Amino acid sequence: MSSTGRSKKLASFNCDEDLWSEFRHRCQEQDTTATATLTRFIQLYLDGSLDDLEINPLDKRLDERVRASVDAYLATHFDLLQSKIAALSEKVAFLEGLETATQLPRSNKKAAIAKKEPLFWFIQQRAKHLGVEISANQRTKIEMWANESYKERHGQIPKKQPFRGTQASAYPAADLDLLDATIKGVVAQGHS
């Protein structure tokens, strides 16, 4: 540094030629000078306004900094994103189950069920699969009790979906233990 007048010093530093040229051009566009801009930057830096500014001679590339920011965001929002993904997966599974259970012609339904169990079951469909015949009264009891068990497990009753021209509760395959136990319990009660 050399002295340039009262309480002022001439400062020099090494800078990439293209970077310096772009900086000076930007200063001109903003109707200011490189000196005024650098002096203001130094003031902001000294008063702590730029503490979160990472200045490192070996500064990371922009894409690396963006990736780090995205990773930090994902880390703080992981649970929320995971629950949204789970909800979407459940909806997709439900729709696939409906397609398997209700959209195929009867001849194709048997083939689809033989190949792959549906993701969702209706009471009549499950009773038939278990080889059990149920009456309309038994179906109503099964639905009432199975819905109550489902609600205890999930905090809500299962969604109703179209089944053979009416709305019926559709039980996810993951909850077949509830449905099967209820069907067997009601059928056993009817035979006693």
BANU-18273 format. One record per residue: residue number from 0; residue in three letters; x, y, z of N, C-alpha, C, O, CB in turn. Coordinates in steps of 0.2 Angstrom, whole numbers. Glycine has a CB too. Example, Ala and Ser with C-alpha at 12.3 -4.5 7.8 and 13.67 -1.06 7.14 Angstrom:
<recs>
0|ala|66|-28|39|62|-22|39|66|-16|39|71|-17|42|57|-22|45
1|ser|64|-11|35|68|-5|36|64|0|39|67|6|40|70|-3|29
</recs>
This chain:
<recs>
0|met|4|-6|0|0|0|0|4|6|0|10|6|3|-5|0|6
1|ser|2|11|-3|6|17|-3|1|23|-1|-5|22|-2|9|19|-10
2|ser|4|28|1|0|34|4|-3|38|-2|1|40|-7|3|38|9
3|thr|-9|40|-3|-12|43|-8|-15|50|-6|-18|53|-10|-17|39|-12
4|gly|-14|52|0|-17|58|3|-19|57|10|-17|52|13|-23|60|-2
5|arg|-22|62|12|-24|62|19|-28|56|21|-34|55|18|-28|68|21
6|ser|-26|52|26|-29|46|28|-32|41|23|-36|37|24|-35|48|33
7|lys|-28|41|17|-30|36|12|-24|32|10|-18|35|10|-33|40|6
8|lys|-25|26|8|-20|22|6|-21|19|-1|-27|17|-2|-18|16|11
9|leu|-17|18|-5|-17|15|-12|-17|8|-11|-11|5|-8|-13|18|-17
10|ala|-22|4|-12|-21|-4|-12|-21|-7|-18|-24|-5|-23|-27|-6|-8
11|ser|-17|-12|-19|-16|-16|-25|-17|-23|-23|-15|-26|-18|-10|-14|-29
12|phe|-20|-27|-28|-20|-34|-27|-21|-38|-33|-22|-35|-39|-27|-36|-23
13|asn|-19|-44|-33|-19|-48|-40|-27|-50|-41|-30|-52|-36|-15|-54|-39
14|cys|-29|-50|-47|-36|-52|-49|-35|-54|-56|-32|-52|-60|-41|-46|-48
15|asp|-39|-59|-58|-40|-62|-65|-42|-56|-69|-46|-52|-67|-45|-67|-65
16|glu|-39|-55|-75|-40|-50|-79|-47|-49|-82|-50|-44|-82|-35|-50|-85
17|asp|-50|-55|-84|-57|-55|-86|-62|-53|-81|-66|-49|-82|-59|-62|-89
18|leu|-60|-55|-75|-64|-54|-69|-64|-47|-67|-70|-43|-66|-62|-58|-63
19|trp|-58|-44|-67|-58|-36|-66|-61|-32|-71|-64|-27|-70|-50|-35|-66
20|ser|-61|-34|-78|-64|-31|-83|-71|-31|-82|-75|-26|-83|-62|-34|-90
21|glu|-74|-37|-81|-81|-38|-80|-84|-33|-74|-89|-30|-74|-83|-45|-79
22|phe|-80|-33|-68|-81|-30|-62|-82|-22|-64|-87|-19|-62|-76|-31|-57
23|arg|-77|-20|-68|-77|-12|-69|-82|-11|-74|-86|-5|-73|-70|-11|-73
24|his|-84|-15|-79|-90|-14|-83|-96|-14|-79|-100|-9|-80|-90|-20|-88
25|arg|-97|-18|-74|-103|-18|-70|-104|-12|-66|-109|-9|-65|-103|-25|-66
26|cys|-98|-10|-63|-98|-4|-60|-100|2|-64|-104|7|-62|-91|-2|-57
27|gln|-98|3|-70|-100|8|-75|-107|7|-76|-111|13|-76|-96|7|-81
28|glu|-110|1|-77|-117|1|-78|-121|3|-72|-127|6|-73|-119|-7|-79
29|gln|-118|2|-66|-122|4|-60|-120|12|-58|-122|14|-53|-120|0|-54
30|asp|-117|15|-63|-115|22|-62|-111|23|-56|-112|28|-52|-122|26|-62
31|thr|-106|19|-55|-102|20|-49|-94|18|-51|-93|17|-57|-104|15|-43
32|thr|-90|18|-47|-83|17|-48|-81|10|-45|-84|8|-40|-78|22|-47
33|ala|-75|7|-47|-73|1|-44|-70|3|-37|-72|-1|-32|-67|-2|-48
34|thr|-68|9|-36|-65|11|-29|-71|12|-24|-71|9|-19|-61|18|-30
35|ala|-76|15|-27|-82|16|-22|-85|9|-20|-87|8|-15|-87|21|-26
36|thr|-86|5|-25|-89|-2|-24|-85|-6|-19|-87|-9|-15|-90|-5|-31
37|leu|-78|-6|-20|-74|-10|-16|-74|-7|-9|-73|-10|-4|-67|-10|-19
38|thr|-74|0|-8|-74|3|-2|-80|1|2|-80|0|8|-73|11|-3
39|arg|-86|2|-2|-92|0|2|-92|-7|4|-94|-9|9|-98|1|-3
40|phe|-89|-12|0|-89|-19|2|-85|-20|8|-87|-24|12|-86|-23|-4
41|ile|-79|-16|8|-75|-17|14|-79|-14|21|-78|-17|26|-68|-13|13
42|gln|-83|-9|20|-87|-6|25|-92|-12|28|-92|-13|34|-90|0|24
43|leu|-95|-14|23|-100|-19|25|-97|-26|28|-100|-29|32|-104|-21|18
44|tyr|-91|-27|25|-88|-33|28|-86|-32|35|-86|-36|40|-82|-35|24
45|leu|-83|-26|36|-81|-24|43|-86|-24|48|-85|-25|54|-77|-18|43
46|asp|-92|-21|46|-98|-21|51|-102|-27|52|-106|-27|56|-102|-15|49
47|gly|-99|-32|49|-103|-39|50|-108|-40|45|-111|-46|46|-105|-40|57
48|ser|-110|-36|41|-116|-37|36|-115|-43|31|-119|-46|29|-117|-31|32
49|leu|-109|-44|30|-107|-50|25|-104|-56|29|-100|-60|26|-102|-47|20
50|asp|-106|-57|35|-103|-63|39|-104|-69|36|-101|-74|36|-105|-62|46
51|asp|-110|-70|33|-112|-76|30|-109|-77|23|-111|-82|20|-120|-77|30
52|leu|-106|-72|20|-103|-72|14|-96|-77|14|-92|-75|18|-101|-65|11
53|glu|-96|-82|11|-90|-86|11|-85|-84|6|-86|-85|0|-92|-94|10
54|ile|-80|-81|8|-75|-79|3|-69|-83|5|-66|-83|10|-73|-71|4
55|asn|-67|-87|0|-61|-91|0|-57|-91|-6|-60|-92|-11|-64|-98|2
56|pro|-51|-90|-6|-47|-90|-12|-48|-97|-16|-47|-97|-22|-40|-89|-11
57|leu|-50|-102|-13|-51|-109|-16|-59|-110|-16|-61|-116|-15|-47|-114|-13
58|asp|-63|-105|-17|-70|-105|-17|-73|-111|-21|-70|-112|-26|-73|-98|-19
59|lys|-78|-114|-18|-81|-119|-22|-85|-117|-28|-86|-111|-28|-86|-123|-17
60|arg|-85|-121|-33|-89|-119|-39|-96|-118|-37|-99|-121|-32|-88|-124|-44
61|leu|-100|-114|-41|-107|-113|-40|-111|-119|-39|-115|-119|-35|-110|-108|-45
62|asp|-110|-124|-44|-114|-130|-44|-113|-134|-37|-118|-137|-35|-113|-134|-50
63|glu|-107|-133|-35|-106|-137|-28|-110|-133|-23|-112|-137|-18|-99|-137|-27
64|arg|-110|-127|-23|-113|-123|-17|-121|-124|-18|-124|-125|-13|-112|-115|-18
65|val|-123|-124|-24|-130|-125|-25|-132|-132|-22|-137|-133|-19|-133|-125|-32
66|arg|-128|-137|-24|-129|-144|-22|-129|-145|-14|-133|-148|-11|-124|-149|-25
67|ala|-125|-141|-11|-124|-141|-4|-131|-138|-1|-133|-140|4|-118|-137|-1
68|ser|-133|-132|-4|-139|-129|-2|-145|-134|-2|-149|-134|2|-140|-123|-6
69|val|-146|-137|-8|-151|-142|-9|-151|-148|-4|-156|-150|-1|-151|-145|-16
70|asp|-145|-150|-3|-144|-156|2|-146|-153|9|-149|-157|13|-137|-158|2
71|ala|-144|-147|11|-146|-144|17|-154|-144|18|-157|-145|23|-143|-138|19
72|tyr|-157|-141|12|-164|-141|12|-167|-148|13|-172|-148|17|-166|-137|6
73|leu|-165|-152|9|-168|-159|10|-167|-162|17|-171|-166|19|-165|-164|5
74|ala|-161|-161|20|-160|-164|26|-165|-161|32|-167|-164|36|-153|-162|29
75|thr|-167|-154|31|-171|-151|36|-179|-153|34|-183|-152|38|-170|-144|36
76|his|-180|-155|28|-187|-156|26|-188|-163|24|-193|-165|21|-189|-151|20
77|phe|-184|-168|26|-184|-175|24|-190|-178|26|-194|-181|22|-178|-178|27
78|asp|-192|-177|32|-198|-180|35|-205|-178|31|-209|-182|30|-199|-179|43
79|leu|-205|-172|30|-211|-169|26|-211|-172|19|-216|-174|17|-211|-161|26
80|leu|-205|-172|16|-205|-175|9|-207|-182|9|-210|-185|5|-198|-174|6
81|gln|-204|-186|14|-205|-193|15|-213|-195|16|-215|-199|13|-201|-196|20
82|ser|-216|-191|20|-223|-192|21|-227|-190|15|-232|-194|13|-226|-187|27
83|lys|-225|-185|11|-229|-184|5|-228|-189|0|-232|-191|-4|-226|-177|2
84|ile|-222|-192|-1|-220|-197|-5|-224|-203|-3|-227|-207|-7|-213|-199|-5
85|ala|-225|-205|3|-229|-211|6|-236|-210|4|-239|-214|2|-228|-211|13
86|ala|-239|-204|5|-246|-202|3|-247|-203|-4|-252|-206|-6|-248|-195|5
87|leu|-242|-201|-8|-243|-202|-16|-243|-209|-17|-246|-212|-22|-238|-198|-19
88|ser|-238|-213|-14|-237|-220|-15|-244|-224|-13|-246|-229|-17|-231|-223|-12
89|glu|-247|-222|-8|-253|-225|-6|-258|-224|-11|-262|-228|-12|-255|-222|1
90|lys|-259|-218|-13|-264|-216|-18|-263|-220|-25|-268|-223|-27|-264|-209|-20
91|val|-257|-221|-27|-255|-225|-33|-257|-232|-32|-260|-235|-36|-248|-224|-35
92|ala|-255|-235|-26|-257|-242|-24|-264|-243|-24|-267|-248|-26|-253|-244|-17
93|phe|-268|-238|-21|-275|-239|-21|-278|-239|-28|-282|-243|-29|-278|-233|-17
94|leu|-276|-235|-32|-278|-235|-39|-277|-241|-42|-281|-244|-46|-276|-229|-43
95|glu|-271|-244|-41|-269|-250|-45|-273|-256|-42|-275|-260|-46|-261|-251|-43
96|gly|-274|-255|-35|-279|-261|-32|-286|-260|-35|-289|-265|-36|-279|-260|-25
97|leu|-288|-254|-36|-295|-254|-39|-295|-256|-46|-300|-260|-48|-297|-246|-39
98|glu|-290|-255|-50|-290|-257|-56|-290|-265|-57|-293|-268|-60|-283|-255|-60
99|thr|-286|-268|-52|-286|-275|-52|-292|-278|-49|-295|-283|-52|-280|-277|-47
100|ala|-295|-275|-44|-301|-277|-41|-308|-276|-45|-312|-280|-45|-302|-275|-34
101|thr|-308|-270|-48|-315|-268|-51|-315|-267|-58|-320|-267|-61|-317|-262|-48
102|gln|-309|-266|-62|-310|-264|-69|-309|-270|-74|-311|-269|-79|-304|-259|-70
103|leu|-307|-275|-71|-306|-281|-76|-312|-285|-77|-316|-285|-72|-300|-285|-74
104|pro|-314|-287|-83|-319|-292|-84|-318|-298|-79|-313|-299|-77|-320|-294|-91
105|arg|-324|-301|-78|-324|-307|-73|-318|-312|-75|-315|-314|-71|-330|-310|-73
106|ser|-318|-314|-81|-313|-319|-83|-306|-317|-82|-302|-321|-80|-314|-321|-91
107|asn|-305|-310|-83|-298|-308|-82|-297|-307|-74|-291|-307|-72|-297|-301|-85
108|lys|-302|-305|-70|-301|-304|-63|-298|-310|-60|-293|-310|-56|-308|-302|-60
109|lys|-301|-316|-62|-298|-322|-59|-291|-323|-60|-287|-325|-56|-302|-329|-61
110|ala|-289|-322|-67|-282|-323|-69|-278|-318|-65|-272|-319|-63|-281|-322|-76
111|ala|-280|-311|-64|-276|-306|-61|-275|-308|-54|-270|-307|-51|-279|-299|-62
112|ile|-280|-311|-51|-280|-312|-43|-275|-318|-43|-271|-319|-38|-287|-314|-40
113|ala|-276|-323|-47|-271|-329|-47|-264|-327|-48|-259|-330|-45|-273|-334|-52
114|lys|-263|-322|-52|-256|-320|-53|-253|-315|-47|-248|-316|-45|-255|-316|-60
115|lys|-257|-311|-45|-255|-306|-40|-261|-304|-36|-266|-302|-39|-252|-300|-44
116|glu|-260|-304|-30|-266|-302|-25|-267|-294|-26|-262|-290|-27|-264|-303|-18
117|pro|-273|-292|-26|-275|-285|-26|-272|-281|-21|-270|-284|-15|-282|-284|-27
118|leu|-270|-275|-22|-268|-270|-16|-273|-268|-11|-272|-267|-6|-264|-264|-19
119|phe|-280|-269|-14|-285|-267|-10|-291|-272|-11|-291|-275|-16|-288|-260|-11
120|trp|-294|-274|-5|-300|-279|-5|-306|-276|-3|-306|-271|1|-298|-285|-1
121|phe|-312|-278|-6|-318|-277|-3|-321|-283|1|-318|-288|0|-323|-275|-9
122|ile|-326|-282|5|-328|-287|10|-330|-293|6|-328|-299|7|-333|-285|14
123|gln|-335|-293|1|-337|-298|-3|-332|-302|-7|-332|-308|-7|-343|-296|-8
124|gln|-327|-298|-10|-322|-301|-13|-317|-305|-9|-315|-310|-11|-318|-295|-17
125|arg|-316|-302|-3|-311|-306|2|-315|-312|4|-312|-317|5|-309|-301|7
126|ala|-321|-312|6|-325|-317|9|-325|-323|4|-323|-329|5|-332|-316|11
127|lys|-326|-321|-3|-326|-326|-8|-319|-329|-9|-318|-335|-10|-328|-323|-15
128|his|-314|-325|-8|-307|-327|-9|-305|-332|-3|-301|-337|-4|-302|-321|-8
129|leu|-308|-331|3|-307|-335|9|-312|-342|9|-311|-346|13|-308|-332|15
130|gly|-316|-342|3|-320|-348|3|-326|-347|8|-329|-353|10|-317|-354|4
131|val|-328|-341|10|-334|-341|14|-340|-337|11|-339|-332|8|-331|-337|21
132|glu|-346|-340|12|-352|-336|10|-354|-332|16|-355|-334|21|-357|-341|7
133|ile|-356|-326|14|-359|-321|19|-366|-318|17|-367|-317|11|-354|-315|21
134|ser|-370|-317|22|-376|-314|20|-376|-306|20|-370|-304|22|-382|-316|25
135|ala|-381|-303|18|-381|-296|18|-380|-293|25|-376|-288|26|-387|-293|15
136|asn|-383|-296|30|-383|-294|37|-376|-295|39|-373|-291|43|-388|-298|41
137|gln|-373|-301|38|-366|-302|40|-361|-297|37|-356|-295|40|-364|-309|38
138|arg|-362|-295|30|-358|-290|27|-358|-284|30|-353|-280|31|-360|-290|19
139|thr|-364|-282|32|-365|-275|36|-361|-276|43|-358|-271|44|-372|-274|37
140|lys|-362|-281|46|-358|-282|53|-351|-282|52|-347|-278|55|-360|-288|56
141|ile|-348|-285|47|-341|-286|45|-339|-279|43|-333|-277|46|-340|-290|39
142|glu|-342|-275|39|-340|-268|37|-340|-264|44|-335|-260|44|-345|-265|32
143|met|-345|-264|48|-345|-260|54|-339|-261|58|-335|-257|60|-352|-261|58
144|trp|-338|-268|60|-332|-270|64|-326|-269|61|-321|-267|65|-333|-277|67
145|ala|-325|-270|55|-319|-270|51|-317|-262|51|-311|-260|52|-319|-273|44
146|asn|-322|-258|50|-320|-251|49|-318|-248|56|-314|-244|56|-327|-247|47
147|glu|-321|-251|61|-319|-248|68|-312|-251|70|-308|-247|72|-324|-251|74
148|ser|-310|-257|68|-303|-259|69|-298|-255|65|-293|-253|67|-303|-266|67
149|tyr|-300|-254|59|-296|-250|54|-295|-242|57|-290|-240|57|-299|-249|47
150|lys|-301|-240|60|-300|-233|63|-296|-233|69|-292|-228|70|-307|-231|65
151|glu|-296|-238|73|-292|-238|79|-284|-238|76|-280|-236|80|-293|-245|83
152|arg|-283|-242|71|-276|-242|68|-274|-236|65|-268|-234|65|-275|-248|64
153|his|-278|-233|61|-276|-227|56|-279|-221|58|-277|-216|55|-278|-229|49
154|gly|-284|-220|63|-287|-214|64|-293|-212|60|-295|-206|61|-282|-209|65
155|gln|-294|-216|55|-300|-214|50|-302|-221|47|-299|-226|47|-297|-210|45
156|ile|-308|-221|45|-311|-227|42|-308|-227|35|-306|-222|32|-319|-227|42
157|pro|-308|-233|32|-306|-234|25|-310|-230|20|-316|-229|21|-305|-242|23
158|lys|-307|-229|14|-311|-225|9|-316|-229|6|-315|-235|5|-306|-222|4
159|lys|-321|-226|4|-326|-230|0|-325|-229|-7|-323|-224|-10|-334|-227|2
160|gln|-326|-235|-11|-325|-235|-18|-330|-239|-22|-334|-243|-18|-318|-238|-20
161|pro|-331|-237|-28|-337|-241|-32|-335|-248|-32|-329|-250|-34|-337|-238|-39
162|phe|-340|-252|-31|-339|-260|-31|-346|-262|-33|-351|-262|-29|-336|-263|-24
163|arg|-346|-265|-39|-352|-268|-41|-359|-264|-41|-364|-266|-38|-354|-275|-38
164|gly|-358|-258|-43|-363|-253|-43|-365|-249|-37|-370|-246|-36|-369|-256|-46
165|thr|-361|-250|-32|-362|-247|-25|-356|-245|-22|-350|-246|-25|-366|-252|-20
166|gln|-356|-241|-17|-350|-239|-13|-348|-243|-8|-353|-245|-4|-351|-231|-11
167|ala|-342|-246|-8|-340|-251|-2|-334|-249|0|-329|-246|-3|-340|-258|-5
168|ser|-332|-251|7|-326|-249|10|-320|-253|6|-322|-259|5|-326|-251|17
169|ala|-315|-250|5|-309|-254|1|-304|-254|6|-301|-249|9|-307|-250|-5
170|tyr|-301|-260|8|-296|-262|13|-290|-263|10|-289|-268|6|-298|-267|18
171|pro|-284|-259|12|-278|-261|9|-275|-268|11|-277|-270|16|-273|-256|11
172|ala|-272|-271|6|-269|-278|8|-265|-278|14|-265|-283|17|-265|-280|2
173|ala|-262|-272|16|-258|-272|22|-262|-273|28|-260|-274|34|-254|-265|23
174|asp|-269|-272|28|-273|-272|33|-278|-278|33|-283|-279|36|-278|-266|34
175|leu|-276|-283|29|-280|-289|28|-281|-293|35|-286|-297|36|-277|-294|23
176|asp|-276|-292|39|-277|-296|46|-283|-293|49|-287|-298|52|-271|-295|50
177|leu|-285|-287|49|-291|-284|52|-297|-287|48|-302|-289|52|-291|-277|52
178|leu|-297|-287|42|-303|-289|38|-304|-296|39|-310|-299|40|-302|-287|31
179|asp|-299|-300|38|-300|-308|39|-302|-310|46|-307|-314|46|-293|-311|37
180|ala|-299|-307|51|-302|-308|58|-309|-306|59|-313|-310|62|-297|-305|63
181|thr|-311|-301|56|-318|-299|56|-323|-303|53|-328|-306|55|-319|-292|54
182|ile|-321|-305|47|-325|-310|43|-326|-316|46|-331|-319|47|-322|-311|36
183|lys|-320|-319|48|-320|-326|52|-324|-325|58|-328|-330|60|-313|-328|53
184|gly|-323|-320|62|-327|-319|68|-335|-319|67|-339|-322|71|-325|-313|72
185|val|-337|-315|62|-344|-314|61|-347|-321|58|-352|-323|60|-345|-308|56
186|val|-343|-324|54|-345|-330|51|-346|-336|56|-351|-339|57|-341|-333|45
187|ala|-341|-336|61|-341|-341|66|-347|-339|71|-350|-344|74|-334|-340|70
188|gln|-348|-333|72|-354|-331|76|-361|-333|73|-365|-335|77|-354|-323|78
189|gly|-361|-333|67|-367|-335|63|-368|-342|63|-374|-344|63|-367|-332|56
190|his|-363|-346|64|-364|-353|64|-365|-356|71|-367|-362|72|-357|-357|61
191|ser|-364|-352|76|-365|-355|83|-372|-355|85|-373|-357|91|-361|-351|88
</recs>
